[in-house]
Amino acid sequence: MAAERFPAPAMAVRATDGRRAELILTGDIRAGLLRELERCLGAPPLSEADEWIVDMSEVTGIDLACAYALLQAAERQPETATLTVRGARHAVQRTLHHAGLDAVAVMEK
């Protein structure tokens, strides 16, 4: 049986328009990436967007520290802002739930 290949951990931010931004995460998102994740979450275009989309379809795992960083960033946004998490695997969704992110985000498959 061939070894399964996982994408290298990475993150990218894309502004889709003036009010919407997308954060694309790939690989295993762990504490070693926490500072970079927090920097992305606190900088434009995410910090200025009314609607966030977090694409997690290529995320193989996330630790609680990074999931909590997503929660904190979402809680700093105005009440009218929306956060949608797309494509997270079951294990990733479970970690996001443990951090409380599902209370402030729409979770899409």
Backbone as JSON Lines, residues from 0, in Angstrom:
{"i":0,"aa":"M","n":[0.85,-1.17,0.0],"ca":[0.0,0.0,0.0],"c":[0.9,1.24,0.0]}
{"i":1,"aa":"A","n":[0.6,2.19,-0.86],"ca":[1.38,3.42,-0.97],"c":[1.08,4.34,0.2]}
{"i":2,"aa":"A","n":[2.09,5.07,0.62],"ca":[1.91,6.03,1.71],"c":[1.04,7.18,1.23]}
{"i":3,"aa":"E","n":[0.12,7.59,2.07],"ca":[-0.76,8.72,1.73],"c":[0.03,10.02,1.86]}
{"i":4,"aa":"R","n":[-0.09,10.87,0.87],"ca":[0.61,12.17,0.88],"c":[-0.31,13.25,1.41]}
{"i":5,"aa":"F","n":[0.2,14.01,2.34],"ca":[-0.56,15.12,2.9],"c":[0.09,16.42,2.46]}
{"i":6,"aa":"P","n":[-0.71,17.46,2.25],"ca":[-0.12,18.74,1.85],"c":[0.7,19.33,3.0]}
{"i":7,"aa":"A","n":[1.73,20.08,2.63],"ca":[2.53,20.78,3.63],"c":[1.66,21.85,4.29]}
{"i":8,"aa":"P","n":[1.87,22.1,5.59],"ca":[1.08,23.14,6.24],"c":[1.3,24.49,5.57]}
{"i":9,"aa":"A","n":[0.22,25.17,5.3],"ca":[0.31,26.49,4.66],"c":[-0.98,27.25,4.91]}
{"i":10,"aa":"M","n":[-0.89,28.56,4.71],"ca":[-2.09,29.39,4.79],"c":[-1.95,30.52,3.79]}
{"i":11,"aa":"A","n":[-3.07,30.9,3.23],"ca":[-3.1,32.0,2.27],"c":[-4.4,32.76,2.49]}
{"i":12,"aa":"V","n":[-4.34,34.06,2.25],"ca":[-5.52,34.91,2.39],"c":[-5.81,35.51,1.02]}
{"i":13,"aa":"R","n":[-7.08,35.49,0.68],"ca":[-7.51,36.06,-0.6],"c":[-8.72,36.94,-0.35]}
{"i":14,"aa":"A","n":[-8.65,38.17,-0.84],"ca":[-9.81,39.07,-0.77],"c":[-10.66,38.78,-1.99]}
{"i":15,"aa":"T","n":[-11.92,38.4,-1.76],"ca":[-12.8,38.1,-2.89],"c":[-13.55,39.34,-3.33]}
{"i":16,"aa":"D","n":[-13.76,40.27,-2.44],"ca":[-14.27,41.61,-2.75],"c":[-14.04,42.46,-1.51]}
{"i":17,"aa":"G","n":[-14.51,43.67,-1.49],"ca":[-14.23,44.57,-0.38],"c":[-14.8,44.14,0.96]}
{"i":18,"aa":"R","n":[-15.78,43.27,0.96],"ca":[-16.45,42.88,2.2],"c":[-16.22,41.41,2.56]}
{"i":19,"aa":"R","n":[-15.63,40.65,1.66],"ca":[-15.46,39.21,1.88],"c":[-14.0,38.83,1.69]}
{"i":20,"aa":"A","n":[-13.51,37.95,2.57],"ca":[-12.14,37.45,2.47],"c":[-12.15,35.95,2.75]}
{"i":21,"aa":"E","n":[-11.2,35.27,2.16],"ca":[-11.09,33.83,2.32],"c":[-9.72,33.47,2.87]}
{"i":22,"aa":"L","n":[-9.72,32.64,3.9],"ca":[-8.5,32.09,4.48],"c":[-8.44,30.63,4.05]}
{"i":23,"aa":"I","n":[-7.38,30.27,3.35],"ca":[-7.22,28.9,2.86],"c":[-6.12,28.25,3.68]}
{"i":24,"aa":"L","n":[-6.47,27.19,4.39],"ca":[-5.51,26.46,5.22],"c":[-5.29,25.09,4.61]}
{"i":25,"aa":"T","n":[-4.05,24.6,4.69],"ca":[-3.73,23.25,4.21],"c":[-2.78,22.57,5.18]}
{"i":26,"aa":"G","n":[-2.83,21.26,5.19],"ca":[-1.91,20.47,6.0],"c":[-2.31,20.38,7.45]}
{"i":27,"aa":"D","n":[-1.33,20.13,8.28],"ca":[-1.52,19.95,9.72],"c":[-1.23,21.28,10.41]}
{"i":28,"aa":"I","n":[-2.27,21.95,10.89],"ca":[-2.16,23.28,11.47],"c":[-1.93,23.13,12.98]}
{"i":29,"aa":"R","n":[-0.69,23.35,13.39],"ca":[-0.28,23.14,14.77],"c":[0.35,24.4,15.36]}
{"i":30,"aa":"A","n":[0.71,24.33,16.62],"ca":[1.23,25.48,17.37],"c":[2.43,26.14,16.69]}
{"i":31,"aa":"G","n":[3.21,25.41,15.92],"ca":[4.33,26.01,15.21],"c":[3.9,27.08,14.21]}
{"i":32,"aa":"L","n":[2.66,27.03,13.79],"ca":[2.11,28.0,12.85],"c":[1.24,29.05,13.53]}
{"i":33,"aa":"L","n":[1.15,28.99,14.85],"ca":[0.22,29.85,15.58],"c":[0.49,31.34,15.34]}
{"i":34,"aa":"R","n":[1.72,31.77,15.43],"ca":[2.03,33.19,15.23],"c":[1.64,33.64,13.82]}
{"i":35,"aa":"E","n":[1.97,32.82,12.82],"ca":[1.62,33.17,11.45],"c":[0.1,33.22,11.27]}
{"i":36,"aa":"L","n":[-0.62,32.28,11.88],"ca":[-2.07,32.27,11.81],"c":[-2.64,33.53,12.46]}
{"i":37,"aa":"E","n":[-2.17,33.86,13.64],"ca":[-2.66,35.07,14.34],"c":[-2.37,36.33,13.53]}
{"i":38,"aa":"R","n":[-1.2,36.37,12.88],"ca":[-0.85,37.52,12.05],"c":[-1.81,37.64,10.86]}
{"i":39,"aa":"C","n":[-2.12,36.52,10.22],"ca":[-3.08,36.52,9.1],"c":[-4.46,36.98,9.56]}
{"i":40,"aa":"L","n":[-4.88,36.48,10.71],"ca":[-6.22,36.79,11.21],"c":[-6.36,38.26,11.61]}
{"i":41,"aa":"G","n":[-5.27,38.88,12.03],"ca":[-5.34,40.25,12.5],"c":[-5.03,41.3,11.45]}
{"i":42,"aa":"A","n":[-4.67,40.87,10.26],"ca":[-4.26,41.81,9.2],"c":[-5.3,41.86,8.09]}
{"i":43,"aa":"P","n":[-5.32,42.98,7.35],"ca":[-6.19,43.04,6.17],"c":[-5.77,41.96,5.18]}
{"i":44,"aa":"P","n":[-6.65,41.41,4.44],"ca":[-8.05,41.77,4.28],"c":[-8.99,41.11,5.3]}
{"i":45,"aa":"L","n":[-8.5,40.11,6.07],"ca":[-9.41,39.45,7.03],"c":[-9.92,40.4,8.09]}
{"i":46,"aa":"S","n":[-9.06,41.23,8.64],"ca":[-9.48,42.11,9.73],"c":[-10.51,43.15,9.28]}
{"i":47,"aa":"E","n":[-10.61,43.4,7.99],"ca":[-11.55,44.4,7.47],"c":[-12.79,43.79,6.82]}
{"i":48,"aa":"A","n":[-12.83,42.48,6.71],"ca":[-13.94,41.81,6.02],"c":[-15.16,41.65,6.92]}
{"i":49,"aa":"D","n":[-16.33,41.74,6.32],"ca":[-17.59,41.48,7.02],"c":[-17.96,40.0,6.94]}
{"i":50,"aa":"E","n":[-17.39,39.32,5.97],"ca":[-17.67,37.89,5.79],"c":[-16.35,37.15,5.59]}
{"i":51,"aa":"W","n":[-16.12,36.16,6.44],"ca":[-14.92,35.32,6.35],"c":[-15.34,33.94,5.88]}
{"i":52,"aa":"I","n":[-14.56,33.4,4.98],"ca":[-14.7,32.01,4.59],"c":[-13.37,31.35,4.9]}
{"i":53,"aa":"V","n":[-13.4,30.29,5.68],"ca":[-12.19,29.55,6.01],"c":[-12.29,28.2,5.31]}
{"i":54,"aa":"D","n":[-11.47,28.02,4.29],"ca":[-11.46,26.77,3.53],"c":[-10.51,25.81,4.23]}
{"i":55,"aa":"M","n":[-11.07,24.74,4.78],"ca":[-10.28,23.74,5.5],"c":[-10.32,22.39,4.81]}
{"i":56,"aa":"S","n":[-10.66,22.38,3.54],"ca":[-10.81,21.11,2.82],"c":[-9.49,20.35,2.69]}
{"i":57,"aa":"E","n":[-8.36,21.02,2.81],"ca":[-7.05,20.35,2.73],"c":[-6.34,20.29,4.08]}
{"i":58,"aa":"V","n":[-7.07,20.57,5.16],"ca":[-6.48,20.5,6.5],"c":[-6.57,19.06,7.0]}
{"i":59,"aa":"T","n":[-5.43,18.51,7.38],"ca":[-5.39,17.13,7.88],"c":[-5.54,17.06,9.39]}
{"i":60,"aa":"G","n":[-5.28,18.17,10.08],"ca":[-5.43,18.25,11.52],"c":[-5.22,19.67,11.99]}
{"i":61,"aa":"I","n":[-5.78,19.97,13.15],"ca":[-5.6,21.3,13.76],"c":[-5.58,21.09,15.27]}
{"i":62,"aa":"D","n":[-4.69,21.8,15.94],"ca":[-4.65,21.66,17.39],"c":[-5.56,22.7,18.04]}
{"i":63,"aa":"L","n":[-5.79,22.54,19.34],"ca":[-6.69,23.44,20.04],"c":[-6.19,24.88,20.07]}
{"i":64,"aa":"A","n":[-4.89,25.08,20.14],"ca":[-4.36,26.44,20.17],"c":[-4.73,27.2,18.9]}
{"i":65,"aa":"C","n":[-4.59,26.56,17.76],"ca":[-4.93,27.21,16.48],"c":[-6.44,27.35,16.32]}
{"i":66,"aa":"A","n":[-7.19,26.36,16.75],"ca":[-8.65,26.46,16.69],"c":[-9.13,27.6,17.58]}
{"i":67,"aa":"Y","n":[-8.51,27.73,18.74],"ca":[-8.88,28.81,19.66],"c":[-8.51,30.17,19.08]}
{"i":68,"aa":"A","n":[-7.4,30.25,18.35],"ca":[-7.01,31.51,17.7],"c":[-8.07,31.93,16.68]}
{"i":69,"aa":"L","n":[-8.63,30.96,15.96],"ca":[-9.73,31.26,15.03],"c":[-10.94,31.8,15.79]}
{"i":70,"aa":"L","n":[-11.25,31.17,16.91],"ca":[-12.39,31.61,17.73],"c":[-12.17,33.03,18.23]}
{"i":71,"aa":"Q","n":[-11.0,33.32,18.76],"ca":[-10.72,34.66,19.29],"c":[-10.83,35.72,18.19]}
{"i":72,"aa":"A","n":[-10.31,35.42,17.01],"ca":[-10.39,36.37,15.9],"c":[-11.85,36.59,15.5]}
{"i":73,"aa":"A","n":[-12.64,35.54,15.47],"ca":[-14.06,35.66,15.11],"c":[-14.8,36.49,16.15]}
{"i":74,"aa":"E","n":[-14.46,36.32,17.41],"ca":[-15.14,37.06,18.47],"c":[-14.76,38.54,18.48]}
{"i":75,"aa":"R","n":[-13.63,38.9,17.89],"ca":[-13.23,40.31,17.8],"c":[-13.96,41.05,16.68]}
{"i":76,"aa":"Q","n":[-14.56,40.32,15.77],"ca":[-15.28,40.93,14.66],"c":[-16.62,41.49,15.14]}
{"i":77,"aa":"P","n":[-17.16,42.48,14.42],"ca":[-18.49,43.0,14.79],"c":[-19.54,41.89,14.74]}
{"i":78,"aa":"E","n":[-20.62,42.09,15.5],"ca":[-21.69,41.09,15.54],"c":[-22.27,40.79,14.17]}
{"i":79,"aa":"T","n":[-22.22,41.75,13.27],"ca":[-22.8,41.56,11.94],"c":[-21.9,40.74,11.02]}
{"i":80,"aa":"A","n":[-20.64,40.52,11.4],"ca":[-19.72,39.74,10.58],"c":[-20.09,38.26,10.64]}
{"i":81,"aa":"T","n":[-19.81,37.55,9.55],"ca":[-20.09,36.12,9.51],"c":[-18.82,35.34,9.23]}
{"i":82,"aa":"L","n":[-18.77,34.14,9.77],"ca":[-17.65,33.23,9.56],"c":[-18.21,31.9,9.1]}
{"i":83,"aa":"T","n":[-17.7,31.41,7.98],"ca":[-18.11,30.12,7.45],"c":[-16.87,29.25,7.31]}
{"i":84,"aa":"V","n":[-16.92,28.06,7.88],"ca":[-15.84,27.08,7.76],"c":[-16.31,26.03,6.76]}
{"i":85,"aa":"R","n":[-15.51,25.84,5.71],"ca":[-15.89,24.91,4.65],"c":[-14.93,23.73,4.55]}
{"i":86,"aa":"G","n":[-15.5,22.55,4.36],"ca":[-14.73,21.38,4.0],"c":[-13.92,20.72,5.08]}
{"i":87,"aa":"A","n":[-14.13,21.04,6.33],"ca":[-13.33,20.44,7.41],"c":[-13.68,18.97,7.6]}
{"i":88,"aa":"R","n":[-12.65,18.16,7.73],"ca":[-12.83,16.73,8.02],"c":[-13.46,16.57,9.4]}
{"i":89,"aa":"H","n":[-13.99,15.38,9.64],"ca":[-14.68,15.12,10.91],"c":[-13.77,15.39,12.12]}
{"i":90,"aa":"A","n":[-12.54,14.93,12.09],"ca":[-11.63,15.13,13.23],"c":[-11.33,16.62,13.42]}
{"i":91,"aa":"V","n":[-11.21,17.36,12.34],"ca":[-10.96,18.8,12.42],"c":[-12.19,19.49,12.99]}
{"i":92,"aa":"Q","n":[-13.38,19.09,12.52],"ca":[-14.62,19.67,13.05],"c":[-14.73,19.43,14.56]}
{"i":93,"aa":"R","n":[-14.34,18.25,14.99],"ca":[-14.41,17.92,16.42],"c":[-13.51,18.86,17.23]}
{"i":94,"aa":"T","n":[-12.31,19.14,16.74],"ca":[-11.41,20.06,17.43],"c":[-11.98,21.47,17.45]}
{"i":95,"aa":"L","n":[-12.55,21.9,16.32],"ca":[-13.17,23.23,16.25],"c":[-14.34,23.32,17.25]}
{"i":96,"aa":"H","n":[-15.09,22.23,17.38],"ca":[-16.19,22.17,18.34],"c":[-15.65,22.29,19.77]}
{"i":97,"aa":"H","n":[-14.58,21.57,20.07],"ca":[-14.0,21.63,21.43],"c":[-13.52,23.04,21.76]}
{"i":98,"aa":"A","n":[-13.07,23.78,20.76],"ca":[-12.64,25.16,20.98],"c":[-13.82,26.12,21.09]}
{"i":99,"aa":"G","n":[-15.0,25.69,20.64],"ca":[-16.19,26.54,20.69],"c":[-16.45,27.31,19.41]}
{"i":100,"aa":"L","n":[-15.7,27.02,18.36],"ca":[-15.84,27.78,17.11],"c":[-17.2,27.56,16.46]}
{"i":101,"aa":"D","n":[-17.77,26.38,16.63],"ca":[-19.06,26.12,16.0],"c":[-20.18,26.98,16.59]}
{"i":102,"aa":"A","n":[-19.94,27.62,17.72],"ca":[-20.94,28.51,18.32],"c":[-21.0,29.85,17.61]}
{"i":103,"aa":"V","n":[-19.92,30.22,16.89],"ca":[-19.88,31.52,16.22],"c":[-19.71,31.4,14.7]}
{"i":104,"aa":"A","n":[-19.61,30.18,14.21],"ca":[-19.36,29.96,12.78],"c":[-20.39,29.01,12.18]}
{"i":105,"aa":"V","n":[-20.6,29.17,10.9],"ca":[-21.4,28.21,10.14],"c":[-20.42,27.15,9.64]}
{"i":106,"aa":"M","n":[-20.73,25.9,9.89],"ca":[-19.87,24.8,9.47],"c":[-20.5,24.13,8.24]}
{"i":107,"aa":"E","n":[-19.8,24.19,7.11],"ca":[-20.26,23.56,5.87],"c":[-19.35,22.41,5.51]}
{"i":108,"aa":"K","n":[-19.92,21.37,4.96],"ca":[-19.12,20.2,4.53],"c":[-18.4,20.45,3.26]}
